[in-house]
Amino acid sequence: MNNQRSFFFNVDWVTVFIYLALCIIGWFNIHAAVYDERHPSIIDFETNYGKQFMFMIVALVVGIVILLLESRLITALAPTFYGVSVFLLMLVLVIGRNVGGNQAWISLGGGFRLQPSEFAKFATCLLLARYLSGPSVKVTEFRSFLIAAAIIGFPMVLILLQPDMGSTLVFYSLIFVLYREGLSPYTLIVSALFIALFLASILYNHFYVIAVISTIALLIIILFRKNRRLVVTMLTGLAICIAFIFSVKFIYNHVLQPHQKVRIDIVLGITSDLRGKGYNVNQSKIAIGSGKFWGKGYLHGTQTKYSFVPAQSTDFIFCTIGEEWGFAGSMVVLGLYLFLVLRIIFIAERQRSPFTRIYGYGVASVIFFHVAINIATAIGLAPVIGIPLPFISYGGSSLLSFTIFLFVLLKLDSNRMGIV
């Protein structure tokens, strides 16, 4: 019993090493991104890199505390964590501080702020895992699927009201958790088709898009007209697609903010605004490209040094890595992330507890989505939606929330032989 409560008992130290490596890489690159010659020390607390060091220490202490907790306590508190996160998401809509057009922050004084949406991701994964691991819950059943979707969807709606489109989309990655638990693969295929339909609706006249999908549906109906079930399915699907196309146009023209539409237009090549809304991405691409294979060296990046890229220590931290450490350094960082995600999946699959397995896939999905979208944004393959690079971007809320995310999994895994 004492061995089970020991800090060193069965902890996956490979994952801990990757975590520490990414945190240290982030700390040094934040130092490079916002380097101030008047404050050269990397632990100067008057600078962002000094504050990040403090965030790292706090996060590590929190991680150690989590490893010392009782595993069953984490499971029992899942509804409480979810309720608190929902309350904070409501509170931020009332007293939140507006930063960059999003009312997503609660001021804590002393220059520190809390972003509730970061912790809502953790709480949602925890409650989703608890619900789906219930004895009579099957995600293939409509009622179970509806409740799971509500657990994911409620925080999404509150975050969308801020409005923080980036954090809202992160929750959509939890569809991979539902897929792992038995959701039909057709759901993923349909999701991919709707994404394609979304892009087509923006790029082309919606009447042309409707004409194309109607023609395809009509041909299938003619070929399989004897199959009444298929005919009904195709007609229903066609009606849903047409309604979706019109809804996309409405949302694009009347719901999205002007800066959000411009960002989408720039990525899709509809418009070019290299000195306006497209400035960040263009400068980021220049910085990454100028690093070539080996990079310009630590603190020698010209794009970085002269602050050509806004938000370079947060949303665009990857361009600092690309410029100063080059293609080689970028591949090392990507390799660490790939190794981390695969390790988390490995940890999830070796569990006896369905709760831990489901939660593990939630952690993997959220981290993968963050990494993929953040880097795609930095190289111009995705619109700027403002989500951080896990463990690397500057910010206490982000680092602490991802640390909690990961160390809760490590704690649950360390006791995997005792929990079913």
N, C-alpha and C positions, 0 to 999 in steps of 0.2 A: 504493500500500500504506500509506503514511504517513497519507494522508487517511482511510483506512478505520479507522485506529487512533486518529484524533483524537477527542477528547471531543465535539466539535461535529458530527461526521460523521453527518448524516442522522437525528438524534434528533428524535422527534415532540414539539416544544416546546409544542404546544397541550395535549397530555396533561400535560406537566410543569407548565404554568400552572394547569390545573384541580387537579392534585394539591396544589400550593403554596397555592392559594386555599382548598381544603378544610382543609388543615392549620392555616392561620392562623385560619380561622373556628372550628375546634375549640379552638385555644389560647385565643382571646378568650372563648369561651363556657364553657370550663372555669374561666377566671378569674372569670367572672360567677357560675358555679354554686357555687364554694367560696370566694368572696371573703372575706378576713380583713382587717379594718381594721387589725390590728396588723402586717400584711405587705401593704401596698397595691401594692408593685411587682410587675408581671406577670412579672418574671424573678427573683423571690426563690426560691432553691432550697430553702428550708425548706417551701415550699407545693407543692401538686400542680400548680398552673399553672406554677411555676418548673421543676418536674421535667419537665413536658410540653415546655417549651421545650428542655430538655436532650435529651429523647427526639427532638424534631424535628431538632436539629442532628446527633445520632448517625444518625438515619434518613437524613438528606440525605447525610451522608458515605458511608454504606453504599450509597446509590443511585448516587453518583458512582463509587464503586469498582466497582460492577456494570457501569456503562457503560464502564469501562476494561478489563474482562475480555475474554477471547477467547470468542466466541459458542459455538464448538464445545466449549469446556470445560464450559459449562453443560449441554449435552446429554449429555456423557460422564459427568458427575457425578450425573445424575438418580437412578440406583439407590443411590448413596451417600447422597444427601440423604434418600431414602425410608427407607433402613436406619437412619440416625441418628435420624430422627423417630420411627420405630417403637420404637427402643431407649429414647428419652426418654419415650414414652408408657407403656412398661412400667416404667421407672424411677419415674415419678411415682406409680404405683400402690403403690410400696414406700416411698418416702421423701417423697412429695408432702405439701404443706401443705393442710389442709382450709380452704376459704374459701367461706362461703355454702352448705355442704352438699356441695360438690364437691371431691374431692381432685385438683385440676387444676394445682397450682402447685408449682414447685421453688424453694425459697428460695436466693437468691444472696448474701445478707448485705447489710447496709447499707440494709435496707428495700426492696430490689429483688427481684423475683420473675420467674420465667420460666414461661410457659404453653405447654407443648409442642404442644397441640392447634392453636394458631394457626399454627405452622410446619409442622405435618403437612398442613394444607390446601395450602400451596405445594408441598411435596414430592410429595404425591399427584397434583396437577395435572401436575407435571413428569414423573413416571414414567408417568402415564396417556398423556401426549402422546408420550412416547418409544415406548411399546408400540404405540399405535394408528397411529403413523406408520411402523411396520415394513412391509417390502415385501409380505408375504403375509398381512397382518392385515386382516380385514374384520369389522366389528362385527356384521354381519348373520349371520355364522356363529356357531353355538352355542359352540364352543370359544373363539373370540376374545372373544365377549361374556362368557363365564364368567371368563376371566382378567381382563378389564377390570373386571368386577364385584368380583372378589377384591381387586384393587389398591385400589379405592374402599372396599370393605367391611371390610378388615382393620383400618385405623385407626379406622373407625367403631365396631367392637366394643370396641377398647381404650378409646376415649373414653367409650363407653356405660358401661363398668365404673367410671368415676370417681365418680359418674355425671354426665355433662354432656350433657343431652339437647339443648341448643341447638346446641353445636358438632357433635354427631352429625348433626343434621338438615341442617346446612350441606352436608355431603358429598352429600346426596341431590340437591342442585342440579346436580351433575355429570351427571345424566341428560340435560341439555340438550346437553352435549358429545357424548354418545353419539348423540343424535338428529341433531345436525349431521353426524355422520360416517356416517349411514345407517340408524340404528335406526328401525324402523317407527314412524310417528306414532300407530299404535294403542297403542303402549306408553305414550305420554303420556295418551291417552284412558283407558286401563285404570287408570293411576295416579290420574287425577282421579276415576274411579268408586270406587276403593278409599278415597280420602280422604272422598268423600261417604258411603260405607258405614261408615267409621270414625266419622264424626260422628253418623250415624243410629243406630249401635249404642250410642253413649253417651246420646243424647237420648231414645231410645225403648226399650221392652222388646224384647230381641233376638228373642223368638219372633214378635213382630209384624213386625219387619224381615225375618225369614226367610220369613214367610208372604207378604209383598209381593213379594219377589224371586222366590220359587218360583212365584207366580201369573203374573208377567211371563214367566218362563222357560217355563212350561207353555203359555201362549198362543202364544209364538213357535214352540214345538215342534209344536203342533197346526196352525198356519198353514203351516209349512214341513216337515211330517212326511216328505215324499218326499225331502228333502235329508238323507241319512243323516249326512253329514259335519257339517252344521250341528247336527243333533240331538245327536250325540256331543259337539260343542264346547259346546253349551248345558248338557248334563248335567254335563260336566267343570267348566265355569265355575261352575255352581250349587253343586257340591260344594266347590269352592275358596272361594266366597263364604261358605258356611255355616261352613266351618272358620275362615275369617278372622273372622267375627262372634264366634264363641266365643273365639278367641284375643284379640280386642280386649277382651272382658269379663274374661278372665283377667288380661291385662296391666294393665288399668285397676284391677282390684280387688286384685291381688297383687304386681305388679311396680313400678308407679309409686309414688313417695313421696307421702305425704299432701299436702305443699305443692304438688306437681305436679298432683295431682287437683283440688285447690281452685282452682288457677289456670285449669285447663281449664273447670271448672264455672262460674267467674265469667264467662269470655269467652262461653260458650254460654248464659248466662243461667239456668243451673240453680239457682245460689245467688247470694246477694249478701252481701258481707263488706267493707263500705266502711271499717271500722275495723281489719280484720285483714289477710288475704291480698290483698284488693282495694284496700288503702289506696294503694299506690304508683300503680297505674293511675288510680284516681279523682283523686288529687292532680295527676297528670300531665295529665289531661284538663282539670282546672280551670285549671292554669297555661297550657296552650295556648289554651284558650278565652278566658281573661282578656286575652290579648295582642291580641285583635281584629285589625284590619287592619294597623296600623302598629307595634304593640307598645308596651310601656311605656318602652322605651329602655334603653340599656346600663347595667347595674348598678342598674336601677330595678324589677326584677321582685320583687314581694312574695313570691310562692310560692318563688322562687329565693332571695331574700335571707334569708328566715326558715327555710330548709331544710325545707320541708314535704314535699318529694319525696326519699325515700332514693335513693342511687345516682344522683344527678342529674348527676354529672360523667362517668358511665360508661354504663350501660344506658339511662338516661332523659335523656341530654344534649339530645335533640330538644325536650323540653318547655321547656328554657331558651331555645332558639332561638325557639320559638313564643310564649313569654311576652314576651321582651324585644324581639324583632324582628317579631313578629306574623305574619299571613298572608303579607304581602309578603316578609319575610325567609325564611320557611319555603319559599316558592315558589322563591326564589333558590337555596336549598340543594338542593331537589329538582331544579331545573333543572340545576345543576352535576352532580349524580349522573347524571341522564338523559343529559346530554351526554357524561359520562365513559364510561358503559356503551356508548353508541352509538359513541363514538370507538374504544373497545377492539374492538368488533365490526368496525368499518371497518378498523382495523389488521390484525385477524386475517384478514379476507377478501382483503386485498391481498398476502398472502404467497405466495411460491413454495414455501416449505417447509411440508409438512403438519404437521411438529412444532410450528412456531410458530403455525400456524393453530389447531391443537387446543389448545395451551396458552393462546392468547388467549381462546378461548371458555371455557376453565376459569376464567380470571381474571374475565371478564365475569359468568359464572354465580355465582361465589362473592360478588363485590361486590354484584350485584343482590339475591341472597338476603339478605345481611346488611342492606342498606338497607331492603328491603321488610319484613322481619320486625321489625327494630328500630323502625321508624316505626309499623308496625301495632301493636306492643306499646304504644308511647307513647300512641296514641290509642284503645286498648282493643279493637282488632280481632283481636289474637292474644294467646295466653297469654304470661306472662313466662317466657322461656327463657334470658335472660342472654347475648345476643350483642351485641357493640359496634357502633357506627355507624362505618364505615370512615373513617379519617383524622381523625375528629372526637372520638370518645370518648377519655377519659383512659386511658392505659395504654401502657407501652413495648412489651410483647409484641405488642399489636394493631397499633400504628403501624409498628413495625419489620417485622412479617410482611407487612402490606399494601404497605409500601414495596418490600420485596423482590419480592413478587408483581408489582407494576406495573413496576418498573425492569428486571427480567429480561425482561419483554415488550418494553420499549422498546429494550433492548440487542439482542435478537433481531431486532426490526423494523429497527433502524438498519443491520443488515448483511443485509437481506433480499435484496439483489441478488446476494449472494455465497454464500447457503446454499440448497440445494435439498433 
